[in-house]
Amino acid sequence: MYPQLFNTPKIYSGENCVIEYANIFSSYGKRCLIVTSKSGAVRSGALADVKAALDSQGISYEIFDKITENPLVSTVIEGGKAAREYGADFIIGIGGGSPLDASKAIGICAKNPQYDIDGLYNRRNPSKALPVILVGTTSGTGSEVTGVSVLTNDNTMQKKSIGGADCYSAVSFCDAKYTYSMSYDVTVTTALDAFAHAVEGYFSPKCTEYPRMYAEMALKSLFKGLKVLCETNSLPDEKTREELYLGSIYAGLELNICGAAFPHTVGYVLTEEFGIPHGKACTAFMPLLIEKAKKADAEKFHKFLRCVGVNEFELVEIIKALTGVKIKASDEQIEAWCSRWKDGNKNFDNSPGGFDYKQAESAIKNLR
């Protein structure tokens, strides 16, 4: 059985690729909306490079910098309106997972003014959308290459993704130098997110030979970097930064095919209720995922350990040390949070050995 692939983006990578391939921008029009957060794109140097590239091609632009962590659907609807009013021919997203995910949704909303908050989730796929070009600045979500956009529903304040062919960028620029400005904490949590992608995908029943290749390359690069971060408790050197970024892209390519498992879904609760960064919210449940994976397929589990290069105890200890999640919540609160999954969840079905909302309740309770 061969994996299904959608329209994965054209990828331009390497140092200064935004400047070197500036002519790519002119292929998409003469006016663009740059979507970003207030500071990350500036601090990384990516915004300055994109502006220089656009200026060299005679492309005008307007900046929409209202994207926050865990972006709201209402914000992307506002961004779509801004793109229409400016007459943008395309969108450029700059930043980590939140700005990149928001940019994809803004591209859709720009062409679909009829979408309200629920309408975006219930759209026909694929929708019409403006072309989107992405420039990543973190080593986490792999959003540069995935067909997924994770947004926060204003009506429920719960995180929920949209996905499909209309959520892929047209082009992605992948230059690890933009990650050099990340703080230690952001470096850790984004690397944990990428590692969660790789591990969850590796143990997915969808992980055939082709995506396994991406997963194994991601696991080797990412865990090597995580081990350095744990041992030194300090910012990594440029070589490690580059390995982490490359690993996040490989993990994103694997995620396209295999999808995520229960840690990503249950982790949303930790972010929504406690403000725990997404990467740490996912790996809070990785010891349980590893336990289930070992029981489901011992042979594959041992191949996984050879790939990361440590034994099970060392692996779990490093993940726990970097994650460090403890919460305070009553049984009643936890049961209420997990009730959303009573009818099942696709990521639960994609988990080794299966998963359900009762197991989710138990997993969250164990974090107290």
JOZILIN-V88409 format. One record per residue. N is the residue number from 1. RES is the residue in one small letter. SS is DSSP state (~ for helix, > for strand, _ for the rest). Layout:
n:N res:RES ss:SS
n:N res:RES ss:SS
This chain:
n:1 res:m ss:_
n:2 res:y ss:_
n:3 res:p ss:_
n:4 res:q ss:_
n:5 res:l ss:_
n:6 res:f ss:_
n:7 res:n ss:_
n:8 res:t ss:_
n:9 res:p ss:_
n:10 res:k ss:>
n:11 res:i ss:>
n:12 res:y ss:>
n:13 res:s ss:>
n:14 res:g ss:_
n:15 res:e ss:_
n:16 res:n ss:_
n:17 res:c ss:~
n:18 res:v ss:~
n:19 res:i ss:~
n:20 res:e ss:~
n:21 res:y ss:_
n:22 res:a ss:_
n:23 res:n ss:~
n:24 res:i ss:~
n:25 res:f ss:~
n:26 res:s ss:~
n:27 res:s ss:_
n:28 res:y ss:_
n:29 res:g ss:_
n:30 res:k ss:_
n:31 res:r ss:>
n:32 res:c ss:>
n:33 res:l ss:>
n:34 res:i ss:>
n:35 res:v ss:>
n:36 res:t ss:_
n:37 res:s ss:_
n:38 res:k ss:_
n:39 res:s ss:_
n:40 res:g ss:~
n:41 res:a ss:~
n:42 res:v ss:~
n:43 res:r ss:~
n:44 res:s ss:~
n:45 res:g ss:_
n:46 res:a ss:~
n:47 res:l ss:~
n:48 res:a ss:~
n:49 res:d ss:~
n:50 res:v ss:~
n:51 res:k ss:~
n:52 res:a ss:~
n:53 res:a ss:~
n:54 res:l ss:~
n:55 res:d ss:~
n:56 res:s ss:~
n:57 res:q ss:_
n:58 res:g ss:_
n:59 res:i ss:_
n:60 res:s ss:>
n:61 res:y ss:>
n:62 res:e ss:>
n:63 res:i ss:>
n:64 res:f ss:>
n:65 res:d ss:_
n:66 res:k ss:_
n:67 res:i ss:_
n:68 res:t ss:_
n:69 res:e ss:_
n:70 res:n ss:_
n:71 res:p ss:_
n:72 res:l ss:>
n:73 res:v ss:~
n:74 res:s ss:~
n:75 res:t ss:~
n:76 res:v ss:~
n:77 res:i ss:~
n:78 res:e ss:~
n:79 res:g ss:~
n:80 res:g ss:~
n:81 res:k ss:~
n:82 res:a ss:~
n:83 res:a ss:~
n:84 res:r ss:~
n:85 res:e ss:~
n:86 res:y ss:~
n:87 res:g ss:_
n:88 res:a ss:_
n:89 res:d ss:_
n:90 res:f ss:>
n:91 res:i ss:>
n:92 res:i ss:>
n:93 res:g ss:>
n:94 res:i ss:>
n:95 res:g ss:>
n:96 res:g ss:_
n:97 res:g ss:~
n:98 res:s ss:~
n:99 res:p ss:~
n:100 res:l ss:~
n:101 res:d ss:~
n:102 res:a ss:~
n:103 res:s ss:~
n:104 res:k ss:~
n:105 res:a ss:~
n:106 res:i ss:~
n:107 res:g ss:~
n:108 res:i ss:~
n:109 res:c ss:~
n:110 res:a ss:~
n:111 res:k ss:~
n:112 res:n ss:_
n:113 res:p ss:_
n:114 res:q ss:_
n:115 res:y ss:_
n:116 res:d ss:_
n:117 res:i ss:~
n:118 res:d ss:~
n:119 res:g ss:~
n:120 res:l ss:~
n:121 res:y ss:~
n:122 res:n ss:_
n:123 res:r ss:_
n:124 res:r ss:_
n:125 res:n ss:_
n:126 res:p ss:_
n:127 res:s ss:_
n:128 res:k ss:_
n:129 res:a ss:_
n:130 res:l ss:_
n:131 res:p ss:>
n:132 res:v ss:>
n:133 res:i ss:>
n:134 res:l ss:>
n:135 res:v ss:>
n:136 res:g ss:>
n:137 res:t ss:_
n:138 res:t ss:_
n:139 res:s ss:_
n:140 res:g ss:_
n:141 res:t ss:_
n:142 res:g ss:_
n:143 res:s ss:_
n:144 res:e ss:_
n:145 res:v ss:_
n:146 res:t ss:_
n:147 res:g ss:_
n:148 res:v ss:>
n:149 res:s ss:>
n:150 res:v ss:>
n:151 res:l ss:>
n:152 res:t ss:>
n:153 res:n ss:>
n:154 res:d ss:_
n:155 res:n ss:_
n:156 res:t ss:_
n:157 res:m ss:_
n:158 res:q ss:>
n:159 res:k ss:>
n:160 res:k ss:>
n:161 res:s ss:>
n:162 res:i ss:>
n:163 res:g ss:>
n:164 res:g ss:_
n:165 res:a ss:~
n:166 res:d ss:~
n:167 res:c ss:~
n:168 res:y ss:_
n:169 res:s ss:_
n:170 res:a ss:_
n:171 res:v ss:>
n:172 res:s ss:>
n:173 res:f ss:>
n:174 res:c ss:>
n:175 res:d ss:_
n:176 res:a ss:~
n:177 res:k ss:~
n:178 res:y ss:~
n:179 res:t ss:~
n:180 res:y ss:_
n:181 res:s ss:_
n:182 res:m ss:_
n:183 res:s ss:_
n:184 res:y ss:~
n:185 res:d ss:~
n:186 res:v ss:~
n:187 res:t ss:~
n:188 res:v ss:~
n:189 res:t ss:~
n:190 res:t ss:~
n:191 res:a ss:~
n:192 res:l ss:~
n:193 res:d ss:~
n:194 res:a ss:~
n:195 res:f ss:~
n:196 res:a ss:~
n:197 res:h ss:~
n:198 res:a ss:~
n:199 res:v ss:~
n:200 res:e ss:~
n:201 res:g ss:~
n:202 res:y ss:~
n:203 res:f ss:_
n:204 res:s ss:_
n:205 res:p ss:_
n:206 res:k ss:_
n:207 res:c ss:_
n:208 res:t ss:_
n:209 res:e ss:~
n:210 res:y ss:~
n:211 res:p ss:~
n:212 res:r ss:~
n:213 res:m ss:~
n:214 res:y ss:~
n:215 res:a ss:~
n:216 res:e ss:~
n:217 res:m ss:~
n:218 res:a ss:~
n:219 res:l ss:~
n:220 res:k ss:~
n:221 res:s ss:~
n:222 res:l ss:~
n:223 res:f ss:~
n:224 res:k ss:~
n:225 res:g ss:~
n:226 res:l ss:~
n:227 res:k ss:~
n:228 res:v ss:~
n:229 res:l ss:~
n:230 res:c ss:~
n:231 res:e ss:~
n:232 res:t ss:~
n:233 res:n ss:_
n:234 res:s ss:_
n:235 res:l ss:_
n:236 res:p ss:_
n:237 res:d ss:_
n:238 res:e ss:~
n:239 res:k ss:~
n:240 res:t ss:~
n:241 res:r ss:~
n:242 res:e ss:~
n:243 res:e ss:~
n:244 res:l ss:~
n:245 res:y ss:~
n:246 res:l ss:~
n:247 res:g ss:~
n:248 res:s ss:~
n:249 res:i ss:~
n:250 res:y ss:~
n:251 res:a ss:~
n:252 res:g ss:~
n:253 res:l ss:~
n:254 res:e ss:~
n:255 res:l ss:~
n:256 res:n ss:~
n:257 res:i ss:~
n:258 res:c ss:~
n:259 res:g ss:_
n:260 res:a ss:_
n:261 res:a ss:_
n:262 res:f ss:~
n:263 res:p ss:~
n:264 res:h ss:~
n:265 res:t ss:~
n:266 res:v ss:~
n:267 res:g ss:~
n:268 res:y ss:~
n:269 res:v ss:~
n:270 res:l ss:~
n:271 res:t ss:~
n:272 res:e ss:~
n:273 res:e ss:~
n:274 res:f ss:~
n:275 res:g ss:_
n:276 res:i ss:_
n:277 res:p ss:_
n:278 res:h ss:~
n:279 res:g ss:~
n:280 res:k ss:~
n:281 res:a ss:~
n:282 res:c ss:~
n:283 res:t ss:~
n:284 res:a ss:_
n:285 res:f ss:_
n:286 res:m ss:~
n:287 res:p ss:~
n:288 res:l ss:~
n:289 res:l ss:~
n:290 res:i ss:~
n:291 res:e ss:~
n:292 res:k ss:~
n:293 res:a ss:~
n:294 res:k ss:~
n:295 res:k ss:~
n:296 res:a ss:~
n:297 res:d ss:_
n:298 res:a ss:~
n:299 res:e ss:~
n:300 res:k ss:~
n:301 res:f ss:~
n:302 res:h ss:~
n:303 res:k ss:~
n:304 res:f ss:~
n:305 res:l ss:~
n:306 res:r ss:~
n:307 res:c ss:~
n:308 res:v ss:~
n:309 res:g ss:_
n:310 res:v ss:_
n:311 res:n ss:_
n:312 res:e ss:~
n:313 res:f ss:~
n:314 res:e ss:~
n:315 res:l ss:~
n:316 res:v ss:~
n:317 res:e ss:~
n:318 res:i ss:~
n:319 res:i ss:~
n:320 res:k ss:~
n:321 res:a ss:~
n:322 res:l ss:~
n:323 res:t ss:~
n:324 res:g ss:_
n:325 res:v ss:_
n:326 res:k ss:_
n:327 res:i ss:_
n:328 res:k ss:_
n:329 res:a ss:_
n:330 res:s ss:_
n:331 res:d ss:~
n:332 res:e ss:~
n:333 res:q ss:~
n:334 res:i ss:~
n:335 res:e ss:~
n:336 res:a ss:~
n:337 res:w ss:~
n:338 res:c ss:~
n:339 res:s ss:~
n:340 res:r ss:~
n:341 res:w ss:~
n:342 res:k ss:_
n:343 res:d ss:_
n:344 res:g ss:_
n:345 res:n ss:_
n:346 res:k ss:~
n:347 res:n ss:~
n:348 res:f ss:~
n:349 res:d ss:~
n:350 res:n ss:_
n:351 res:s ss:_
n:352 res:p ss:_
n:353 res:g ss:_
n:354 res:g ss:_
n:355 res:f ss:_
n:356 res:d ss:_
n:357 res:y ss:~
n:358 res:k ss:~
n:359 res:q ss:~
n:360 res:a ss:~
n:361 res:e ss:~
n:362 res:s ss:~
n:363 res:a ss:~
n:364 res:i ss:~
n:365 res:k ss:~
n:366 res:n ss:_
n:367 res:l ss:_
n:368 res:r ss:_
